[in-house]
Amino acid sequence: MWAKSLAAGLLGFPLAVGLVGLVALLGPGSWEARTLPMLLLFFPIWVGCIAAAFLFQSGLRAWAWMGGATALCFALMHLVKTSGLVSLPV
């Protein structure tokens, strides 16, 4: 249970940041129109990521899946930003 709790506490926040960041980058509409809804959705997504850690059978699986998902989200955000698919404000 401690391993799942640590995975939830330490990986839940960056996973939520990565998920919200991807949706904010790839979402429809202008950048300004997406910012406030994404900020408002961050907390429920964060709580969902924390709760999802306790659905895994073991702490090792929670760390592996949540760590992999976090790394994947940040890698995709980097890929989207560097590919020029979106125009970000300066």
C-alpha positions in Angstrom: 0.0 0.0 0.0 2.9 2.4 0.7 4.3 1.9 -2.8 0.9 2.7 -4.4 0.6 5.8 -2.1 4.0 7.0 -3.1 3.3 6.4 -6.7 0.0 8.4 -6.4 1.7 11.2 -4.5 4.8 11.6 -6.6 3.6 10.7 -10.1 0.0 11.8 -9.9 0.8 15.5 -10.2 3.2 15.3 -13.2 0.9 12.9 -15.0 -2.0 15.3 -14.6 0.3 18.2 -15.8 1.2 16.1 -18.9 -2.4 15.1 -19.7 -3.6 18.7 -19.3 -0.7 20.0 -21.3 -1.4 17.6 -24.2 -5.1 18.6 -24.3 -4.2 22.3 -24.1 -1.7 22.0 -26.9 -3.9 20.0 -29.2 -7.4 21.3 -28.3 -9.6 23.2 -30.6 -9.9 27.0 -30.6 -7.4 29.7 -29.7 -4.7 29.4 -27.1 -6.5 32.0 -24.9 -9.8 30.1 -25.1 -8.2 26.9 -23.9 -6.3 28.1 -21.0 -9.0 28.7 -18.4 -10.9 25.5 -19.0 -7.7 23.5 -18.8 -6.8 25.1 -15.5 -10.2 24.3 -14.1 -10.0 20.7 -15.3 -6.5 20.2 -13.8 -7.7 19.4 -10.2 -10.2 16.7 -11.1 -7.7 15.1 -13.5 -5.1 15.2 -10.7 -7.5 13.5 -8.3 -8.3 10.9 -10.9 -4.6 10.2 -11.5 -4.1 9.8 -7.7 -7.1 7.4 -7.5 -6.0 5.4 -10.5 -2.8 4.5 -8.7 -4.8 2.4 -6.3 -6.4 0.3 -9.1 -3.1 -1.5 -9.9 -2.4 -4.9 -8.4 0.9 -3.9 -7.0 3.0 -0.8 -6.2 5.5 -1.8 -8.8 2.9 -1.8 -11.5 1.6 1.5 -10.3 5.0 3.0 -10.6 5.7 1.4 -14.0 2.5 2.4 -15.6 2.2 5.9 -14.1 5.9 6.6 -14.8 5.6 5.4 -18.3 2.5 7.4 -18.9 4.1 10.5 -17.5 7.2 10.1 -19.7 5.0 9.5 -22.7 2.9 12.6 -22.1 6.0 14.8 -21.7 7.6 13.2 -24.8 4.5 13.8 -26.9 4.3 17.4 -25.7 7.9 18.0 -26.7 7.3 16.4 -30.1 4.2 18.5 -30.7 6.1 21.7 -29.7 9.2 21.0 -31.8 7.3 19.8 -34.8 5.6 23.1 -35.3 2.0 21.6 -35.3 0.9 24.3 -33.0 1.7 28.0 -32.8 2.5 29.1 -29.3 2.3 32.7 -28.1 5.7 34.3 -27.5 
